[in-house]
Amino acid sequence: MSNIMAIVPAAEYLFMCRFASDEETRFYLKGVAIQPAPKAGAYLIATDGHVMGVMRLEDDQATATHAGFILSADKTLRAAVKSGKREQAWIICREDRADIVRLGAAMSPTMDDLATAPVSLSISGMAAYIDGTFPDWRRVLPATITGKREGQNKMGVECCAGVRPDLLARFQREDKPVSFDWNGTDAMMIDNGDERFIGVVMPHQNGRTMADIAARRDHVVLSYAAEPVAETVAA
């Protein structure tokens, strides 16, 4: 039996796919990188060079034993892992294929349960994995963050420091508010209300100065975070 490299929930994989690239020239960005997290669990990372998403899942939600690989965001795999309201899907990443496991929505399987669960479908080849090197995502995280987040309600995504609304819309999930932390120079950190996730808007996409942000103060809600989100996810 082919060795298991990782086990990840399909719902989180699908969410992360929205940050992957669709450019053929950047084929190594056309997927979701799976990397082991410190101690246990897994990182899911995706970027198109403009925005990036990083999700850290604990060991009861995902596992990764391989040093790192790229799970394809190919439409074949994405279509295969979609599930209905009464079921949940998991991706069992083996060395030669990606196995899809489906269980009832009310079930709470362990990683051991999933490793031996019946497989509903297997995807292999380029539709499953990308043969490439994923960039060092930690390099784009800002060295310092303000600790103060500026945000807006779910109807005011376009107010977030003037960043293109189509970019910010990718971060939003389940109608939760999006807030940002920006030191005025480096990449902008995005918080979408999921404590497992951080988003990044690359510096060249901000296109705004602190004066621009100040001019929009009447349109945003100010909030403060006791713990920087970057430290929570990327430690």
N, C-alpha and C positions, 0 to 999 in steps of 0.2 A: 504493500500500500504506500502511495506517495506521501511523503512527510508533510505535515501541516506547518505552514509558515505563519499563518495568522487566522484569527476568527474575528469578524467584525459584523456589527448589525447593519443590515441593508439600509435602514432608514437614515442612519448617519452617513453612510457611504453616498447615498443619493443626494443628501443635502450638500455634502462637500463637493460633489461633481459640478455644482453651479460655479465654482471658482476655477475649474480646470480650463485650459486653453483649447481652442478648436483650430489652431493654426498648425498646418502640416510642418512648417519650418521649425516649430518648437514642439516636436513630437513627444519629447520627454516631459512636457507639461500637460499632456492630454490624458491625465489620469489623476488618481489619488495616491499619494505616497503613504505607505504604511511603515511605521517605524516603532520599535519597542520603546516604551516610556521607562524612565528610571524606576527601578524596583519591580514594577509589574504594570500591566495594562498596555495601551498602545496610543501612538499619535496617528491622526489622520490629517494630512496636509495637502492642499491643492492651491495652485496659483496660475494665473494667466500672464503674470508680469505687471498687471495693473492693480489687482486686488489679490489678497491671499486669505485663506481660512486655515486655522489650526485648531484641531479638537483633540483633547486628551481624555481618553476613556480609561476608567479604572479596570482592574482585573476581573471584576464581575460583569463587565460590559463588553470587554474585548481582550484579546491576547495576541501578542506578536513575539515569535521566537526567532525570526529571521532578522538579520542585521538591517534590512530595509529593502523594499521593492516598490514597484509602481503598479497599482491595480488600475486597469484601463477604465476610462469613462466612456467607452464605446457604447453606442446605442443598443447593441445586442445585449450586453451585460446589464445595462440600466433597465431595459424592458423586462429582462428575466427576473430581476429581484424586486420589482414592484409588487406590492401586496395589498389586499383588501383590508377593510376595517376589522375583520374577525380573525386576522392572521398576522403573523410577523415573519420576516425572512432574515436569514443570516447567510453570510458568505464565508465558506470554509476555504481559505486560500491554500491550496496544495501546490507543490512544486511544478506540477504539469497541468493543472487545471484549477478552475474555481467552481466549487460545488455549492449549490443553492439548497438550503434547508428551510422548510416552512413548518411553522408550529402555530398552535392556537394563540390568539392574542393574550389570553389570560395566563399562559404558562410563563414560568420564570426558570429557564434552563441554565444549568451551569456550563462552563466551557467544556467539561468532560462529557456532558450530555450531548452537546452540539457536535463534538468530534465523532461521535458514534451514531448520530441520528440518521434516519433514512434521507437520501438525497433525492430531491425532486427534479433537478436538472444540473448538468455540468457544462461549463463553458471553457474552451481551451484556446490556445494560440493567441494571436494579436488581439482578439476580442476580450481576452482575460488579463493579459499582462503586457507592459511596455518594457522593451529592452533598452534601458537608458539610465542615465545618472540624474537623480533629482537634485536641484541646487540646495545649498545650505540655507534653510529657511530662517535660522536664528540670526543670520547676518543682517537682515532687514529690520529686525525689531529695534526700536529706539533705545539708546543707552539710558536715557532718562525720560520719565513721563511726569506729568504735572500732578497726578493724583486727583485732579478735578475733572469731572466729566461734564460735557455739555451734550444735551440731547434734545429730543422732540417727541411729540406724540406720534402715533402710527400714521396720522394723516399729514405729518409735516416732514417727511423724510428729506425733501428738497432743501430744508433749512440747515442741514448739517454741514456748516462751514462752507457751503457753496460747492461741495463735491457733487459731481454728476449724479442725478437721482437714479439713473439706471445702474450705477455702480453700487450705491448704497442699498438699493432694493434687494440685491443678492444676499445681503446679510440678514435681512428681516426673516423672522420665523414665528409662525403662529401668532401673528399680529402683536408681538411684543415690541416695546419701544426700542429704538436704536440710540445709543449714546456714543460719544467719541472722546478720546483724550489725545491732544496734539500739543507738542512742545514748540510748535511754530517752525520747525526745521526738518525733522526726520519724518518717518512714516507715521501716518495717523492710525491709532489703535481704535478698533470698533468693538463695542460690547453690545450683543444682541439679546441679553437677558439670560443666556445659557451659560452657567458658570464653568462649563467644560470647554467653552469656545472663546477664541479671540479672533478678530478680523483685522486685517491690515489694508490700508489704502496707501499705495506707494507715493513717495514724495512728489514725483512729477505729475501725479493725478490730483493733488490737493489744489494747486493753483491759487491759493489764497494766503493772505497775510493775517496776522493777529488783528490788524485794523479792520479787515474784511469781516472777521468773526464778530468783533465788537459791534459792527454796524448791524448785525443780525440778532443782537441780544433780545430784542423785543419778540423774536419769533421762536426762541428756544427755551427750554426748561433747564435750569442749572441744577446739577446734583453733584454730590461729593462721595468718593469711594474711600473706605477705610483701608482697603488693600488693593494695590494696582493689579489689574486683571492680567498683565503680562507675567507677573511673578506667580500668579496662581496656576497658569496653564503651562508656561514654558520653563518652569524650574527643573 
